[in-house]
Amino acid sequence: MRAKDITTAPSYRPTARVLHWLIAALVLATIPAGQIMTIKGLSRDLQDGLFLLHKNGGVVIGALMALRLGYRLIHPPPPLPASVPPLQAKIAGLTHILLYALIFVMVGSGYVRVIAGGYPIEGLDALGVPHLVGRHEGLEKAAQATHAFTRIALVALIALHIGAALYHAFWLRDGVMARMWPRHRAK
């Protein structure tokens, strides 16, 4: 397919791009950490490190997502190129809403699972942040189930999002992915 001129495609602001890629990197690090940390027979040091990364990474993701949502409300994303069909634009919008929602559900359910289970979140504890829930086995189990189910939906949605971005970048070459890709400065 012939490359299209994407130099004039409106792009996300630098702050939105930095938040996107920072959150993406953290999410893509915490997912495998969450999977590996529960493997039986893992060394205690490795397991502890993965738990620390997963729990505290989740808190950082939550804070960055709140910042990103606030920023997005103040600075809406640029419009999609006119070449994107209306149905595809609606699916993209729904996908973004679901990504935000599922990440917030993951952060919330992870927090509740840990705190209701009586475990620490070291970063929050070090800052003196009070717990929002007390120890409660039923709440812990419900949050754990929510976290596990939501993980599956989130991973599927992330795969769809990455697949769509790659499709636009390498097949359609329509500038959709370029809107979020870091810009190179001319020297």
ZANUDREN-646182 format. One record per residue: residue number from 1; residue in three letters; x, z, y of N, C-alpha, C in turn. Coordinates in nm, 3 decimals. Layout:
BEGIN
(tormi NUM,"ALA",(X,Z,Y),(X,Z,Y),(X,Z,Y))
...
***
This chain:
BEGIN
(tormi 1,"MET",(0.085,0.000,-0.117),(0.000,0.000,0.000),(0.090,0.000,0.124))
(tormi 2,"ARG",(0.051,-0.077,0.224),(0.129,-0.090,0.347),(0.117,0.038,0.429))
(tormi 3,"ALA",(0.233,0.082,0.486),(0.233,0.203,0.569),(0.155,0.178,0.697))
(tormi 4,"LYS",(0.076,0.277,0.737),(-0.001,0.270,0.860),(0.076,0.339,0.971))
(tormi 5,"ASP",(0.045,0.306,1.095),(0.108,0.371,1.208),(0.046,0.509,1.224))
(tormi 6,"ILE",(0.126,0.612,1.197),(0.075,0.748,1.207),(0.136,0.823,1.325))
(tormi 7,"THR",(0.210,0.753,1.408),(0.279,0.821,1.518),(0.182,0.873,1.622))
(tormi 8,"THR",(0.062,0.817,1.629),(-0.033,0.862,1.730),(-0.141,0.955,1.672))
(tormi 9,"ALA",(-0.130,0.987,1.544),(-0.229,1.076,1.484),(-0.218,1.214,1.548))
(tormi 10,"PRO",(-0.332,1.271,1.593),(-0.325,1.405,1.652),(-0.282,1.505,1.546))
(tormi 11,"SER",(-0.194,1.597,1.584),(-0.142,1.691,1.486),(-0.181,1.834,1.522))
(tormi 12,"TYR",(-0.163,1.921,1.424),(-0.185,2.063,1.448),(-0.078,2.114,1.544))
(tormi 13,"ARG",(-0.111,2.218,1.616),(-0.016,2.281,1.707),(0.096,2.346,1.625))
(tormi 14,"PRO",(0.214,2.363,1.683),(0.326,2.424,1.609),(0.292,2.561,1.548))
(tormi 15,"THR",(0.220,2.645,1.620),(0.185,2.777,1.567),(0.099,2.763,1.441))
(tormi 16,"ALA",(0.004,2.673,1.442),(-0.081,2.651,1.325),(0.002,2.600,1.207))
(tormi 17,"ARG",(0.096,2.511,1.235),(0.181,2.458,1.127),(0.269,2.568,1.069))
(tormi 18,"VAL",(0.330,2.651,1.153),(0.415,2.759,1.104),(0.333,2.856,1.019))
(tormi 19,"LEU",(0.216,2.895,1.068),(0.131,2.987,0.991),(0.091,2.925,0.857))
(tormi 20,"HIS",(0.054,2.797,0.859),(0.014,2.728,0.735),(0.125,2.735,0.631))
(tormi 21,"TRP",(0.246,2.693,0.669),(0.355,2.683,0.573),(0.407,2.820,0.531))
(tormi 22,"LEU",(0.403,2.917,0.620),(0.444,3.053,0.585),(0.346,3.114,0.485))
(tormi 23,"ILE",(0.218,3.099,0.512),(0.116,3.151,0.420),(0.123,3.077,0.286))
(tormi 24,"ALA",(0.140,2.945,0.292),(0.150,2.867,0.168),(0.267,2.916,0.082))
(tormi 25,"ALA",(0.382,2.939,0.144),(0.499,2.986,0.069),(0.472,3.123,0.007))
(tormi 26,"LEU",(0.410,3.212,0.085),(0.381,3.347,0.032),(0.279,3.343,-0.081))
(tormi 27,"VAL",(0.175,3.262,-0.064),(0.073,3.251,-0.170),(0.136,3.193,-0.296))
(tormi 28,"LEU",(0.217,3.089,-0.279),(0.279,3.025,-0.396),(0.385,3.114,-0.461))
(tormi 29,"ALA",(0.432,3.216,-0.390),(0.524,3.314,-0.450),(0.448,3.427,-0.519))
(tormi 30,"THR",(0.336,3.470,-0.459),(0.265,3.585,-0.515),(0.185,3.549,-0.641))
(tormi 31,"ILE",(0.142,3.424,-0.653),(0.065,3.387,-0.772),(0.149,3.401,-0.899))
(tormi 32,"PRO",(0.267,3.338,-0.907),(0.345,3.358,-1.030),(0.395,3.503,-1.045))
(tormi 33,"ALA",(0.424,3.570,-0.934),(0.466,3.710,-0.944),(0.355,3.792,-1.009))
(tormi 34,"GLY",(0.230,3.765,-0.970),(0.116,3.836,-1.028),(0.099,3.807,-1.176))
(tormi 35,"GLN",(0.130,3.686,-1.216),(0.119,3.650,-1.357),(0.230,3.714,-1.440))
(tormi 36,"ILE",(0.351,3.709,-1.388),(0.467,3.755,-1.464),(0.473,3.908,-1.471))
(tormi 37,"MET",(0.431,3.977,-1.365),(0.450,4.123,-1.356),(0.377,4.201,-1.465))
(tormi 38,"THR",(0.280,4.141,-1.529),(0.203,4.212,-1.632),(0.246,4.177,-1.774))
(tormi 39,"ILE",(0.349,4.096,-1.788),(0.397,4.058,-1.921),(0.458,4.179,-1.990))
(tormi 40,"LYS",(0.416,4.201,-2.111),(0.468,4.314,-2.190),(0.616,4.289,-2.223))
(tormi 41,"GLY",(0.695,4.397,-2.220),(0.836,4.388,-2.256),(0.928,4.349,-2.141))
(tormi 42,"LEU",(0.873,4.331,-2.023),(0.953,4.298,-1.905),(1.038,4.419,-1.868))
(tormi 43,"SER",(1.157,4.395,-1.819),(1.239,4.509,-1.776),(1.168,4.582,-1.662))
(tormi 44,"ARG",(1.185,4.712,-1.658),(1.116,4.794,-1.557),(1.157,4.754,-1.415))
(tormi 45,"ASP",(1.285,4.725,-1.394),(1.332,4.686,-1.260),(1.266,4.556,-1.215))
(tormi 46,"LEU",(1.259,4.457,-1.304),(1.197,4.330,-1.269),(1.048,4.349,-1.244))
(tormi 47,"GLN",(0.983,4.424,-1.331),(0.840,4.449,-1.316),(0.811,4.521,-1.184))
(tormi 48,"ASP",(0.888,4.624,-1.152),(0.868,4.696,-1.026),(0.887,4.603,-0.905))
(tormi 49,"GLY",(0.989,4.520,-0.910),(1.014,4.426,-0.800),(0.900,4.327,-0.782))
(tormi 50,"LEU",(0.847,4.278,-0.894),(0.735,4.184,-0.887),(0.609,4.251,-0.833))
(tormi 51,"PHE",(0.584,4.376,-0.877),(0.469,4.450,-0.823),(0.484,4.470,-0.672))
(tormi 52,"LEU",(0.604,4.508,-0.628),(0.629,4.526,-0.485),(0.603,4.396,-0.408))
(tormi 53,"LEU",(0.657,4.287,-0.460),(0.638,4.156,-0.396),(0.490,4.121,-0.391))
(tormi 54,"HIS",(0.421,4.136,-0.502),(0.281,4.096,-0.511),(0.191,4.179,-0.419))
(tormi 55,"LYS",(0.205,4.312,-0.425),(0.119,4.400,-0.344),(0.148,4.385,-0.195))
(tormi 56,"ASN",(0.273,4.395,-0.158),(0.308,4.390,-0.016),(0.299,4.248,0.038))
(tormi 57,"GLY",(0.327,4.150,-0.046),(0.306,4.010,-0.006),(0.160,3.984,0.024))
(tormi 58,"GLY",(0.072,4.043,-0.056),(-0.071,4.030,-0.032),(-0.112,4.085,0.103))
(tormi 59,"VAL",(-0.055,4.199,0.140),(-0.084,4.258,0.271),(-0.037,4.166,0.383))
(tormi 60,"VAL",(0.083,4.111,0.368),(0.136,4.019,0.471),(0.049,3.894,0.478))
(tormi 61,"ILE",(0.009,3.841,0.363),(-0.079,3.724,0.361),(-0.209,3.756,0.435))
(tormi 62,"GLY",(-0.266,3.873,0.409),(-0.391,3.911,0.476),(-0.374,3.917,0.627))
(tormi 63,"ALA",(-0.265,3.976,0.672),(-0.240,3.986,0.817),(-0.219,3.847,0.878))
(tormi 64,"LEU",(-0.141,3.764,0.809),(-0.117,3.629,0.861),(-0.245,3.545,0.858))
(tormi 65,"MET",(-0.327,3.563,0.757),(-0.454,3.490,0.750),(-0.548,3.532,0.863))
(tormi 66,"ALA",(-0.551,3.660,0.894),(-0.635,3.706,1.005),(-0.585,3.645,1.136))
(tormi 67,"LEU",(-0.453,3.643,1.152),(-0.393,3.581,1.270),(-0.426,3.431,1.274))
(tormi 68,"ARG",(-0.413,3.367,1.158),(-0.441,3.223,1.151),(-0.587,3.192,1.180))
(tormi 69,"LEU",(-0.678,3.271,1.127),(-0.820,3.249,1.153),(-0.850,3.266,1.302))
(tormi 70,"GLY",(-0.796,3.372,1.362),(-0.816,3.391,1.506),(-0.760,3.276,1.586))
(tormi 71,"TYR",(-0.641,3.230,1.549),(-0.579,3.118,1.618),(-0.663,2.991,1.603))
(tormi 72,"ARG",(-0.714,2.970,1.482),(-0.796,2.850,1.456),(-0.926,2.852,1.536))
(tormi 73,"LEU",(-0.982,2.970,1.555),(-1.105,2.980,1.634),(-1.079,2.947,1.781))
(tormi 74,"ILE",(-0.962,2.985,1.829),(-0.925,2.957,1.969),(-0.876,2.814,1.985))
(tormi 75,"HIS",(-0.801,2.765,1.886),(-0.743,2.630,1.888),(-0.793,2.553,1.765))
(tormi 76,"PRO",(-0.909,2.489,1.775),(-0.962,2.416,1.658),(-0.865,2.308,1.611))
(tormi 77,"PRO",(-0.872,2.274,1.482),(-0.782,2.172,1.429),(-0.811,2.036,1.492))
(tormi 78,"PRO",(-0.711,1.949,1.492),(-0.733,1.815,1.547),(-0.831,1.739,1.459))
(tormi 79,"PRO",(-0.898,1.641,1.516),(-0.993,1.563,1.435),(-0.920,1.481,1.328))
(tormi 80,"LEU",(-0.989,1.459,1.220),(-0.934,1.371,1.116),(-0.931,1.228,1.169))
(tormi 81,"PRO",(-0.840,1.146,1.118),(-0.839,1.005,1.159),(-0.974,0.939,1.130))
(tormi 82,"ALA",(-1.010,0.842,1.209),(-1.139,0.772,1.193),(-1.150,0.704,1.057))
(tormi 83,"SER",(-1.037,0.678,0.994),(-1.038,0.611,0.863),(-1.088,0.701,0.750))
(tormi 84,"VAL",(-1.098,0.830,0.774),(-1.146,0.923,0.670),(-1.298,0.914,0.664))
(tormi 85,"PRO",(-1.352,0.876,0.547),(-1.498,0.864,0.534),(-1.569,0.999,0.560))
(tormi 86,"PRO",(-1.692,0.995,0.611),(-1.764,1.119,0.644),(-1.778,1.217,0.527))
(tormi 87,"LEU",(-1.806,1.167,0.407),(-1.818,1.257,0.292),(-1.685,1.326,0.263))
(tormi 88,"GLN",(-1.577,1.252,0.271),(-1.445,1.308,0.248),(-1.412,1.413,0.355))
(tormi 89,"ALA",(-1.452,1.387,0.478),(-1.429,1.483,0.587),(-1.507,1.611,0.561))
(tormi 90,"LYS",(-1.630,1.599,0.512),(-1.711,1.718,0.480),(-1.647,1.798,0.366))
(tormi 91,"ILE",(-1.598,1.727,0.264),(-1.532,1.794,0.151),(-1.406,1.865,0.200))
(tormi 92,"ALA",(-1.330,1.801,0.288),(-1.210,1.863,0.343),(-1.246,1.990,0.420))
(tormi 93,"GLY",(-1.350,1.983,0.500),(-1.393,2.101,0.576),(-1.436,2.214,0.486))
(tormi 94,"LEU",(-1.515,2.181,0.382),(-1.559,2.282,0.286),(-1.440,2.341,0.211))
(tormi 95,"THR",(-1.346,2.257,0.173),(-1.227,2.305,0.103),(-1.150,2.406,0.188))
(tormi 96,"HIS",(-1.135,2.377,0.316),(-1.064,2.470,0.404),(-1.139,2.603,0.418))
(tormi 97,"ILE",(-1.269,2.596,0.432),(-1.349,2.719,0.441),(-1.332,2.801,0.313))
(tormi 98,"LEU",(-1.339,2.735,0.198),(-1.324,2.804,0.070),(-1.183,2.861,0.052))
(tormi 99,"LEU",(-1.082,2.787,0.096),(-0.945,2.840,0.087),(-0.932,2.970,0.167))
(tormi 100,"TYR",(-0.981,2.968,0.289),(-0.977,3.089,0.371),(-1.053,3.202,0.302))
(tormi 101,"ALA",(-1.175,3.174,0.258),(-1.259,3.277,0.197),(-1.195,3.334,0.070))
(tormi 102,"LEU",(-1.145,3.247,-0.016),(-1.086,3.294,-0.141),(-0.959,3.375,-0.117))
(tormi 103,"ILE",(-0.879,3.334,-0.019),(-0.758,3.413,0.011),(-0.797,3.551,0.062))
(tormi 104,"PHE",(-0.897,3.558,0.149),(-0.942,3.689,0.198),(-0.999,3.773,0.083))
(tormi 105,"VAL",(-1.072,3.711,-0.009),(-1.126,3.784,-0.125),(-1.011,3.834,-0.213))
(tormi 106,"MET",(-0.909,3.752,-0.233),(-0.794,3.794,-0.312),(-0.724,3.914,-0.248))
(tormi 107,"VAL",(-0.702,3.906,-0.117),(-0.635,4.017,-0.047),(-0.720,4.144,-0.056))
(tormi 108,"GLY",(-0.849,4.132,-0.028),(-0.937,4.248,-0.031),(-0.949,4.309,-0.169))
(tormi 109,"SER",(-0.970,4.224,-0.269),(-0.986,4.276,-0.405),(-0.855,4.334,-0.458))
(tormi 110,"GLY",(-0.742,4.274,-0.420),(-0.613,4.329,-0.460),(-0.589,4.466,-0.399))
(tormi 111,"TYR",(-0.622,4.476,-0.270),(-0.607,4.605,-0.202),(-0.694,4.712,-0.269))
(tormi 112,"VAL",(-0.820,4.681,-0.290),(-0.912,4.778,-0.348),(-0.869,4.814,-0.490))
(tormi 113,"ARG",(-0.827,4.716,-0.568),(-0.784,4.743,-0.706),(-0.667,4.841,-0.706))
(tormi 114,"VAL",(-0.570,4.820,-0.617),(-0.451,4.905,-0.614),(-0.486,5.046,-0.565))
(tormi 115,"ILE",(-0.554,5.056,-0.453),(-0.584,5.187,-0.393),(-0.685,5.265,-0.478))
(tormi 116,"ALA",(-0.790,5.198,-0.526),(-0.888,5.267,-0.610),(-0.827,5.307,-0.743))
(tormi 117,"GLY",(-0.721,5.238,-0.784),(-0.650,5.274,-0.906),(-0.549,5.386,-0.887))
(tormi 118,"GLY",(-0.532,5.429,-0.763),(-0.441,5.540,-0.735),(-0.296,5.499,-0.719))
(tormi 119,"TYR",(-0.272,5.372,-0.695),(-0.136,5.322,-0.679),(-0.104,5.302,-0.530))
(tormi 120,"PRO",(0.024,5.301,-0.497),(0.061,5.283,-0.355),(0.071,5.136,-0.316))
(tormi 121,"ILE",(0.053,5.111,-0.189),(0.096,4.985,-0.128),(0.203,5.028,-0.029))
(tormi 122,"GLU",(0.326,5.017,-0.071),(0.439,5.079,-0.005),(0.451,5.044,0.143))
(tormi 123,"GLY",(0.428,4.920,0.178),(0.439,4.877,0.317),(0.337,4.947,0.406))
(tormi 124,"LEU",(0.214,4.954,0.360),(0.109,5.022,0.437),(0.132,5.173,0.441))
(tormi 125,"ASP",(0.175,5.228,0.328),(0.202,5.372,0.323),(0.315,5.409,0.418))
(tormi 126,"ALA",(0.419,5.327,0.424),(0.532,5.354,0.513),(0.490,5.351,0.660))
(tormi 127,"LEU",(0.389,5.270,0.690),(0.338,5.261,0.828),(0.235,5.370,0.858))
(tormi 128,"GLY",(0.199,5.448,0.757),(0.101,5.554,0.777),(-0.042,5.505,0.785))
(tormi 129,"VAL",(-0.068,5.387,0.732),(-0.204,5.331,0.734),(-0.289,5.407,0.631))
(tormi 130,"PRO",(-0.399,5.467,0.676),(-0.483,5.542,0.581),(-0.554,5.448,0.483))
(tormi 131,"HIS",(-0.580,5.501,0.364),(-0.651,5.423,0.263),(-0.797,5.407,0.303))
(tormi 132,"LEU",(-0.851,5.288,0.280),(-0.990,5.261,0.315),(-1.086,5.300,0.203))
(tormi 133,"VAL",(-1.033,5.322,0.084),(-1.115,5.367,-0.030),(-1.038,5.476,-0.103))
(tormi 134,"GLY",(-1.112,5.557,-0.177),(-1.049,5.661,-0.257),(-1.032,5.613,-0.401))
(tormi 135,"ARG",(-0.970,5.698,-0.480),(-0.951,5.666,-0.622),(-1.089,5.661,-0.688))
(tormi 136,"HIS",(-1.115,5.548,-0.759),(-1.246,5.531,-0.822),(-1.232,5.427,-0.933))
(tormi 137,"GLU",(-1.244,5.470,-1.057),(-1.220,5.383,-1.171),(-1.316,5.263,-1.175))
(tormi 138,"GLY",(-1.444,5.285,-1.148),(-1.540,5.175,-1.150),(-1.510,5.071,-1.044))
(tormi 139,"LEU",(-1.475,5.118,-0.926),(-1.440,5.027,-0.817),(-1.312,4.951,-0.849))
(tormi 140,"GLU",(-1.216,5.022,-0.909),(-1.091,4.957,-0.949),(-1.118,4.843,-1.048))
(tormi 141,"LYS",(-1.200,4.870,-1.147),(-1.231,4.767,-1.250),(-1.305,4.648,-1.189))
(tormi 142,"ALA",(-1.400,4.674,-1.100),(-1.473,4.565,-1.035),(-1.379,4.481,-0.948))
(tormi 143,"ALA",(-1.291,4.547,-0.876),(-1.196,4.474,-0.792),(-1.098,4.395,-0.878))
(tormi 144,"GLN",(-1.057,4.452,-0.990),(-0.965,4.383,-1.081),(-1.031,4.257,-1.137))
(tormi 145,"ALA",(-1.157,4.267,-1.177),(-1.230,4.150,-1.228),(-1.248,4.044,-1.119))
(tormi 146,"THR",(-1.280,4.089,-0.999),(-1.295,3.995,-0.886),(-1.163,3.925,-0.859))
(tormi 147,"HIS",(-1.055,4.000,-0.859),(-0.921,3.944,-0.834),(-0.886,3.839,-0.940))
(tormi 148,"ALA",(-0.914,3.871,-1.066),(-0.881,3.779,-1.176),(-0.964,3.651,-1.169))
(tormi 149,"PHE",(-1.095,3.664,-1.143),(-1.182,3.546,-1.136),(-1.146,3.460,-1.014))
(tormi 150,"THR",(-1.126,3.525,-0.901),(-1.097,3.453,-0.778),(-0.964,3.380,-0.787))
(tormi 151,"ARG",(-0.868,3.439,-0.859),(-0.738,3.375,-0.879),(-0.755,3.236,-0.941))
(tormi 152,"ILE",(-0.840,3.225,-1.039),(-0.861,3.097,-1.107),(-0.919,2.995,-1.009))
(tormi 153,"ALA",(-1.020,3.036,-0.934),(-1.081,2.945,-0.836),(-0.981,2.907,-0.728))
(tormi 154,"LEU",(-0.901,3.004,-0.682),(-0.803,2.976,-0.577),(-0.696,2.879,-0.625))
(tormi 155,"VAL",(-0.645,2.900,-0.744),(-0.541,2.809,-0.798),(-0.597,2.668,-0.810))
(tormi 156,"ALA",(-0.720,2.654,-0.858),(-0.783,2.522,-0.869),(-0.798,2.457,-0.731))
(tormi 157,"LEU",(-0.841,2.535,-0.634),(-0.861,2.482,-0.499),(-0.728,2.445,-0.433))
(tormi 158,"ILE",(-0.625,2.525,-0.457),(-0.491,2.492,-0.405),(-0.443,2.361,-0.466))
(tormi 159,"ALA",(-0.464,2.344,-0.596),(-0.424,2.219,-0.663),(-0.499,2.100,-0.602))
(tormi 160,"LEU",(-0.628,2.116,-0.576),(-0.707,2.011,-0.512),(-0.653,1.980,-0.373))
(tormi 161,"HIS",(-0.622,2.085,-0.296),(-0.571,2.070,-0.160),(-0.437,1.997,-0.159))
(tormi 162,"ILE",(-0.347,2.039,-0.246),(-0.216,1.973,-0.254),(-0.232,1.829,-0.302))
(tormi 163,"GLY",(-0.317,1.809,-0.400),(-0.341,1.673,-0.450),(-0.396,1.581,-0.342))
(tormi 164,"ALA",(-0.491,1.632,-0.264),(-0.548,1.552,-0.155),(-0.443,1.522,-0.049))
(tormi 165,"ALA",(-0.360,1.622,-0.017),(-0.254,1.600,0.083),(-0.156,1.493,0.036))
(tormi 166,"LEU",(-0.117,1.500,-0.090),(-0.024,1.400,-0.145),(-0.088,1.262,-0.151))
(tormi 167,"TYR",(-0.216,1.257,-0.186),(-0.290,1.130,-0.188),(-0.290,1.065,-0.049))
(tormi 168,"HIS",(-0.318,1.146,0.053),(-0.317,1.093,0.190),(-0.177,1.054,0.234))
(tormi 169,"ALA",(-0.077,1.131,0.193),(0.060,1.104,0.238),(0.121,0.982,0.171))
(tormi 170,"PHE",(0.103,0.970,0.040),(0.177,0.867,-0.033),(0.094,0.748,-0.078))
(tormi 171,"TRP",(-0.037,0.763,-0.087),(-0.121,0.651,-0.127),(-0.187,0.587,-0.006))
(tormi 172,"LEU",(-0.262,0.665,0.069),(-0.332,0.610,0.185),(-0.240,0.594,0.306))
(tormi 173,"ARG",(-0.145,0.684,0.319),(-0.053,0.683,0.433),(-0.129,0.674,0.566))
(tormi 174,"ASP",(-0.229,0.760,0.576),(-0.319,0.753,0.691),(-0.294,0.859,0.798))
(tormi 175,"GLY",(-0.188,0.938,0.782),(-0.154,1.037,0.884),(-0.220,1.172,0.866))
(tormi 176,"VAL",(-0.304,1.189,0.765),(-0.372,1.317,0.746),(-0.271,1.429,0.718))
(tormi 177,"MET",(-0.180,1.406,0.625),(-0.081,1.509,0.594),(0.020,1.525,0.708))
(tormi 178,"ALA",(0.049,1.418,0.776),(0.145,1.424,0.887),(0.097,1.519,0.997))
(tormi 179,"ARG",(-0.034,1.541,1.005),(-0.088,1.632,1.107),(-0.037,1.774,1.088))
(tormi 180,"MET",(-0.008,1.814,0.961),(0.036,1.950,0.932),(0.185,1.957,0.898))
(tormi 181,"TRP",(0.245,1.844,0.869),(0.386,1.843,0.829),(0.474,1.880,0.948))
(tormi 182,"PRO",(0.581,1.958,0.926),(0.670,1.993,1.038),(0.726,1.867,1.105))
(tormi 183,"ARG",(0.732,1.870,1.234),(0.782,1.757,1.313),(0.934,1.761,1.318))
(tormi 184,"HIS",(0.994,1.641,1.318),(1.139,1.630,1.336),(1.163,1.595,1.483))
(tormi 185,"ARG",(1.256,1.666,1.542),(1.289,1.639,1.682),(1.393,1.529,1.690))
(tormi 186,"ALA",(1.370,1.436,1.781),(1.467,1.329,1.803),(1.589,1.387,1.875))
(tormi 187,"LYS",(1.707,1.339,1.839),(1.829,1.390,1.904),(1.872,1.300,2.017))
***
